Each structure stands twice: as C-alpha cells, then as structure tokens.
Amino acid sequence: MTLPIVETPRYELTLPSTDTKVQYRPFLVKEEKILYIALESGDEKQMQQATKDILRSVTFDKLNVEELPTFDVEYIFLQVRAKSVGEIAKFKIICPDDKKTYGDVEVDISKVEVQVDDAHTNNVILDEGRKLGVVMKYPNMKVLYTTKGVKSLSYEDIIGLITGCVDYIYEGEKNYPASESTSEELKSFFEGLSQNQFVKLRQFFDTMPRLRHETKVKNPKTGVESTITFSGLQDFFGLASPTIA
C-alpha cells in the first residue's frame, strides 16, 4: 500500500552576509535526530558534517554550504529550528548571582539576529608607515573543517585558520592575492609578524559578526535579575551554558 506523501511548507530568509534571499523548509524528523546526535557528541567534525548535509537538504541544494560564513550557517539553522519545533525556546539557566539556583528563560529565536561589533573591520592594518595590511574573509565551513575545531586550536590550527581566511595582503598600491601564494609562503608571512601585529589580526576574529542574543534571568530564590548572553548554536540548542553579559 502506498502511503500519502507529506508536503512541507517553504519559507524565505535573508542571508546576513549578502542580503541574498534563500528559500528553506523545516527539519524532517530524521534530520533533527542526526543534528542532535552530532551536537550531543561534542565532536566538532561530526557537527560540521551534519550541519553541512542538513543545510543542503533544507535549502533544496541551492547553497554552496562550505563557502558560507559561519554566522550565515548559524543564522539559517536557527531560523529553520524556529519553523521546525517552535519559535519560543525554553531554557533552565544557572543564575549568575548564586551559581546554583536554576531560573527559567524563554527566547524567541525567530527574532535573534547576527550582531556586528562596532570596532569590526576586515581590513587589518599591520604597519601604517609602510601601508602594509591584510584584507580578510570570514571563516567558512571549509576552513574550519581543516582544523580541529575552534574550541581547542593548536598553534598549527591557528595559523591554518588565519591563512585560510586571507583574501589578499597589500603594501601601498601593490596587492598580493592569497590565491597566488602557497600555504608555506602565507605561513611564513604571518609567523614573521610582531606580537602587536598578531593581536590586531586576532581582533578580526574576536569582533566578527556572530549570532548573539542578550536576555534576563531572575533567580526565583533571591529575586536578583541578571543579564546573560546566548552565542552560537550550542547555546540556542541548550547544549552549552550562556555567558554572563
């Protein structure tokens, strides 16, 4: 006996990085199961693969998922989650004032946006006198997949992440596209930077756009209200603890 086919609705969102319109559908049960298994594993490679596979499916194979900035990926996932299991997500959060009592928090995840730090720029000036600098690209899934994950980067991973995000290096009017340099040449360039120059480069990653939402939690015992910050997919899926804002 042939069973009826269940049709899923289509929705539309706008990619934060490009303002491009993208159609998507909610998760299927089998896809959400794969996602939660990957998230609960804590294995970043497994999470990246599950994310990539599911995003392709829910956007009808219209996106080059590996090339998307990571904040685009997180934003799409949150919007899909909102349409799949509900826009209001409920959490039990340890209250910051006593660090032991749990408080209830509700977040409308359909209204969570990608936020940009006012100090953010992708043009990192390393030496103003020489007009030497680097124009960076945002890390995408392809770059992250070549590292061990962003939680515990080794020295080699940090250098690999940086070189993978270079658009071009410039000095004065002369540009040196990363695509025309070898990995060893790029690695040698960045290893030759001073500590102060390297800190400027790290600021690109520290301030880049990210999925972020601030809300309040009230301690039911003490009555103290604290501000907490959700940031990244694990926070919004309840698999990590939000930070104190």
LUMMARZA-520082 format. One line per field, with one value per residue (C-alpha): z negated, x, y; residue number from 1; residue in three letters. Coordinates in pm, whole numbers, plus 50000, padded with zeros to 5 digits. Each point is the difference from the previous one (the first is absolute). Example, Ala and Ser with C-alpha at 12.3 -4.5 7.8 and 13.67 -1.06 7.14 Angstrom:
! residues 2
w: [49220,50066]
u: [51230,50137]
v: [49550,50344]
seq: [1,2]
type: [Ala,Ser]
This chain:
! residues 245
w: [50000,50100,49717,50065,50041,49734,50151,49804,50018,50147,49833,50092,49812,50081,49962,49761,50199,50343,49958,50238,49976,49931,49991,49736,49839,49642,49879,50058,49696,50132,50059,49654,49850,50191,49884,49631,50003,50153,49755,49697,50113,49949,50306,50213,50317,49958,49934,50308,50224,49865,50040,50357,50104,49839,50126,50355,49961,49836,50255,50296,50098,50100,49769,50015,49629,49958,50128,49769,49709,49672,49875,50309,49922,49639,50102,50254,49747,49738,50245,50113,49639,49929,50282,49911,49626,49900,49973,49619,49847,49625,49792,49638,49921,49691,49850,49998,49659,49796,50269,49878,50045,50336,50156,50297,50320,50322,50327,50324,50228,50313,49893,49924,50237,50107,49818,50112,49765,50067,50001,50260,50332,50249,50097,49745,50016,49879,50068,50071,50109,50269,50074,49940,49920,50055,50133,49842,50094,49744,49898,50165,49947,50243,49802,49664,50129,50059,49632,49686,49911,49847,49636,49962,50284,50007,50129,50343,50003,49917,50284,50231,49906,50064,50334,50110,49941,50190,50305,50083,49842,50114,49970,50140,50339,50044,49926,49936,50039,49771,50295,50163,49694,49859,49651,49894,50129,49808,49687,50019,50034,49693,49789,50070,49841,49667,49703,50034,50368,49922,49738,50267,50217,49717,49952,50339,49864,49654,50139,50312,50044,49783,49895,49663,49771,49654,49760,49627,49750,49656,49706,49848,49653,49977,50243,50162,50375,50212,50367,50192,50358,50244,50272,50251,50087,49690,49772,50199,50013,49624,50015,49847,49729,50105,49864,49769,50220]
u: [50000,50138,49980,49927,50292,50026,50076,50210,49947,50261,50124,50245,50285,50271,50367,50166,50326,49857,49629,49924,49653,50002,49709,49997,49779,49979,50206,49862,49994,50291,50208,49939,50105,50328,50057,49943,50219,50280,49955,49988,50314,50208,50205,50040,50080,49681,49800,50147,49917,49645,49951,50123,49786,49681,50039,50031,49679,49787,50106,49927,50369,50010,50284,50371,50000,50376,50059,49751,50137,49944,49756,49783,49995,49897,49731,49844,49999,49826,49732,49944,49977,49739,49777,50061,49929,49873,50123,50009,50287,49991,50316,50093,50302,50223,49957,50327,49942,50020,50124,49776,49632,49833,49781,49763,50074,49801,50154,49817,50264,49828,50107,50364,50227,50363,50174,50310,50248,50039,50378,49995,50183,50133,50283,50274,50273,50327,50238,49857,50338,50046,49625,50028,49689,49779,49643,49827,49708,49766,50073,49772,49932,50272,50262,49875,49992,50376,50060,49921,49716,49988,49985,50354,50211,50365,50263,49989,49620,50012,50241,49791,49683,50162,50157,49671,49820,50237,49858,50316,50302,50091,50284,49927,49833,50131,49764,50104,49695,50003,49897,50335,50207,50082,49897,50364,50045,49694,50107,50346,49847,49779,50268,50215,49755,50066,49777,49825,49928,49871,49762,49854,49940,49831,49762,49848,49886,49908,49768,49859,49620,49842,49664,49942,49706,49982,49718,49921,49975,49843,50111,49679,50162,50182,49795,50322,49975,50312,50083,50122,50116,49923,50261,50041,49787,50084,49858,49677,49959,50045,50324,50225,49968,49939,50250,49944,49973]
v: [50000,50339,50253,50369,50239,50270,50341,50246,50379,50235,50318,50274,50164,50254,49905,50251,50009,50081,50091,49712,49843,49625,49758,49727,49740,49867,49704,49655,49770,49794,50316,50139,49668,50012,50358,49931,49690,50208,50290,49773,49817,50315,49899,50312,49807,49797,50318,50168,49705,49971,50375,49995,49703,50128,50356,49876,49805,50268,50265,49770,49968,50368,50103,49932,49928,49960,50354,50172,50206,49820,50266,49944,49628,50061,50250,49761,49718,50210,50113,49642,49887,50270,49877,49635,49978,50343,50356,50010,49804,49933,49962,49935,50214,50002,50347,50196,50162,49678,49758,49716,50089,49941,50267,49973,50189,50025,50122,50076,49854,50129,50351,49919,50191,49995,50285,50191,50162,50374,49960,49723,50033,49747,50237,49932,50265,49850,50291,50346,50140,49736,49985,49627,49805,49699,49984,49702,49774,49848,49641,49749,49631,49898,50192,49870,49644,50013,50078,49804,50236,50345,49888,49869,50132,49900,50241,49835,50026,50371,50068,49780,50189,50337,49904,49844,50330,50230,50173,50193,50167,50350,50249,50344,49953,49646,49708,49640,49772,49698,49783,50077,49904,49658,49893,50007,50356,50119,49812,50158,50348,49966,49834,50305,50243,50169,49922,50337,49934,49653,50143,50231,49696,49810,50294,49921,49663,50133,50271,49836,49963,49733,49867,50163,50076,50157,49926,50006,49716,50053,49791,49857,49983,50332,50207,50125,50061,49942,50052,49697,49961,49721,49962,49719,49699,49797,50272,50023,49624,49978,49803,50264,50263,50363,50250,50296,50311]
seq: [1,2,3,4,5,6,7,8,9,10,11,12,13,14,15,16,17,18,19,20,21,22,23,24,25,26,27,28,29,30,31,32,33,34,35,36,37,38,39,40,41,42,43,44,45,46,47,48,49,50,51,52,53,54,55,56,57,58,59,60,61,62,63,64,65,66,67,68,69,70,71,72,73,74,75,76,77,78,79,80,81,82,83,84,85,86,87,88,89,90,91,92,93,94,95,96,97,98,99,100,101,102,103,104,105,106,107,108,109,110,111,112,113,114,115,116,117,118,119,120,121,122,123,124,125,126,127,128,129,130,131,132,133,134,135,136,137,138,139,140,141,142,143,144,145,146,147,148,149,150,151,152,153,154,155,156,157,158,159,160,161,162,163,164,165,166,167,168,169,170,171,172,173,174,175,176,177,178,179,180,181,182,183,184,185,186,187,188,189,190,191,192,193,194,195,196,197,198,199,200,201,202,203,204,205,206,207,208,209,210,211,212,213,214,215,216,217,218,219,220,221,222,223,224,225,226,227,228,229,230,231,232,233,234,235,236,237,238,239,240,241,242,243,244,245]
type: [Met,Thr,Leu,Pro,Ile,Val,Glu,Thr,Pro,Arg,Tyr,Glu,Leu,Thr,Leu,Pro,Ser,Thr,Asp,Thr,Lys,Val,Gln,Tyr,Arg,Pro,Phe,Leu,Val,Lys,Glu,Glu,Lys,Ile,Leu,Tyr,Ile,Ala,Leu,Glu,Ser,Gly,Asp,Glu,Lys,Gln,Met,Gln,Gln,Ala,Thr,Lys,Asp,Ile,Leu,Arg,Ser,Val,Thr,Phe,Asp,Lys,Leu,Asn,Val,Glu,Glu,Leu,Pro,Thr,Phe,Asp,Val,Glu,Tyr,Ile,Phe,Leu,Gln,Val,Arg,Ala,Lys,Ser,Val,Gly,Glu,Ile,Ala,Lys,Phe,Lys,Ile,Ile,Cys,Pro,Asp,Asp,Lys,Lys,Thr,Tyr,Gly,Asp,Val,Glu,Val,Asp,Ile,Ser,Lys,Val,Glu,Val,Gln,Val,Asp,Asp,Ala,His,Thr,Asn,Asn,Val,Ile,Leu,Asp,Glu,Gly,Arg,Lys,Leu,Gly,Val,Val,Met,Lys,Tyr,Pro,Asn,Met,Lys,Val,Leu,Tyr,Thr,Thr,Lys,Gly,Val,Lys,Ser,Leu,Ser,Tyr,Glu,Asp,Ile,Ile,Gly,Leu,Ile,Thr,Gly,Cys,Val,Asp,Tyr,Ile,Tyr,Glu,Gly,Glu,Lys,Asn,Tyr,Pro,Ala,Ser,Glu,Ser,Thr,Ser,Glu,Glu,Leu,Lys,Ser,Phe,Phe,Glu,Gly,Leu,Ser,Gln,Asn,Gln,Phe,Val,Lys,Leu,Arg,Gln,Phe,Phe,Asp,Thr,Met,Pro,Arg,Leu,Arg,His,Glu,Thr,Lys,Val,Lys,Asn,Pro,Lys,Thr,Gly,Val,Glu,Ser,Thr,Ile,Thr,Phe,Ser,Gly,Leu,Gln,Asp,Phe,Phe,Gly,Leu,Ala,Ser,Pro,Thr,Ile,Ala]
